[in-house]
């Protein structure tokens, strides 16, 4: 009987030690930063075109060319009968800290931030947020392939 009770006590102690070791706190897993940003991973330089929504006209024909040296050229033409509004702007742009959004410098009181994706630019709102809703897909400029 002594052998059986010693055996049972031994198993019980082994069980306690096993349970106790599972409660050890492990160091948090640290992952390296994701280096797959649009700035680094995509062939983003080139010309993007599309027709963006307009409050008082059928649309705004827009063309943005991004250059490797972080310059841009933007052309906009307001569509509609009798519309002769055409604008050209040039300047530089900067990437945000995530490496996925650019801001066109020297543009005031208008949308100047664009999310850069694979062969597209998505215009963001004045605060830099994605535009959602029924017109979301109309805020996309597609890259012209050469």
C-alpha positions in Angstrom: 0.0 0.0 0.0 2.9 2.3 0.8 4.1 1.9 -2.8 0.8 2.8 -4.3 0.4 5.9 -2.1 4.0 7.0 -2.9 3.3 6.5 -6.5 0.1 8.6 -6.4 1.8 11.4 -4.4 4.6 11.4 -7.0 2.2 11.7 -9.9 0.3 14.5 -8.0 3.6 16.4 -7.5 4.5 15.9 -11.2 1.1 17.3 -12.1 1.6 20.4 -9.9 5.0 21.1 -11.4 3.6 20.7 -14.9 0.7 23.1 -14.3 3.0 25.6 -12.6 5.4 25.7 -15.5 2.6 26.5 -17.9 1.9 29.7 -16.0 5.3 31.3 -16.8 4.9 34.5 -18.6 6.6 34.5 -22.0 8.1 37.5 -23.6 5.8 39.1 -26.2 6.5 38.2 -29.8 8.2 41.1 -31.6 7.7 41.3 -35.3 9.9 43.4 -37.6 8.2 46.3 -39.2 6.4 45.6 -42.4 8.7 47.0 -45.1 6.2 46.4 -47.9 5.0 49.9 -48.2 3.7 51.4 -51.5 6.7 53.8 -51.5 9.2 50.9 -51.4 7.3 48.0 -53.1 5.4 49.6 -56.0 6.4 51.0 -59.3 4.4 54.2 -58.4 6.0 56.7 -60.8 3.9 57.4 -63.9 0.7 59.0 -65.1 -2.7 58.4 -63.5 -6.0 59.5 -65.1 -9.7 59.4 -64.3 -12.8 61.5 -63.9 -13.5 62.6 -60.3 -16.9 63.6 -59.0 -17.9 67.3 -59.1 -20.6 69.0 -57.1 -21.7 71.4 -59.9 -20.6 69.7 -63.1 -20.6 66.2 -64.7 -17.0 65.5 -63.5 -13.4 66.7 -63.3 -11.1 65.1 -65.8 -7.9 64.6 -63.8 -4.4 63.6 -64.7 -1.6 63.3 -62.2 2.0 62.4 -63.1 4.4 61.4 -60.3 8.1 61.5 -60.9 10.8 59.4 -59.1 12.4 62.6 -57.7 9.1 63.3 -55.8 7.8 66.0 -58.2 4.3 66.0 -59.6 2.2 67.6 -62.4 -1.5 67.8 -62.0 -4.0 68.7 -64.8 -7.7 69.2 -64.2 -10.5 70.0 -66.6 -14.0 70.6 -65.5 -16.5 68.8 -67.8 -19.8 70.2 -69.0 -21.4 72.4 -71.5 -19.5 75.7 -71.8 -17.0 74.8 -69.2 -13.6 76.2 -69.9 -12.1 75.7 -66.5 -8.7 74.0 -66.9 -5.9 74.1 -64.3 -2.3 72.9 -64.3 -0.3 72.6 -61.1 3.2 71.4 -60.4 5.2 70.9 -57.3 6.6 68.3 -55.0 4.9 65.6 -52.9 5.8 63.8 -49.6 5.0 60.3 -48.4 3.3 59.9 -45.0 4.8 57.8 -42.2 3.1 54.7 -43.4 4.6 54.9 -46.9 1.2 54.4 -48.5 -0.2 58.0 -48.9 1.2 61.0 -50.7 0.4 64.6 -50.2 0.8 67.0 -53.1 2.4 70.1 -51.7 1.3 73.6 -52.7 -2.4 72.6 -53.0 -4.6 74.6 -50.7 -8.3 74.2 -49.8 -8.7 71.1 -52.0 -8.0 67.4 -51.8 -4.2 66.9 -51.8 -3.8 63.4 -50.4 -3.9 60.2 -52.4 -3.5 56.6 -51.3 -1.1 54.8 -53.6 -2.0 51.3 -54.7 -1.0 48.9 -57.4 -1.6 50.9 -60.6 -4.0 53.4 -59.0 -4.3 56.5 -56.9 -7.3 56.9 -54.6 -8.2 60.5 -53.7 -8.7 61.0 -50.0 -10.9 63.6 -48.3 -9.6 66.8 -46.9 -8.6 65.1 -43.6 -6.8 62.3 -45.4 -9.5 59.7 -44.9 -10.8 57.3 -47.5 -14.0 58.4 -49.1 -16.7 55.8 -48.5 -20.2 55.3 -49.8 -21.7 54.9 -53.3 -19.2 57.1 -55.0 -16.1 55.5 -53.5 -15.0 53.9 -56.7 -15.3 57.2 -58.6 -12.3 58.6 -56.6 -9.9 56.3 -58.3 -7.3 57.4 -60.9 -5.9 54.6 -62.9 -2.3 54.3 -64.0 -1.7 54.6 -67.7 0.5 51.7 -68.8 3.0 52.5 -71.5 
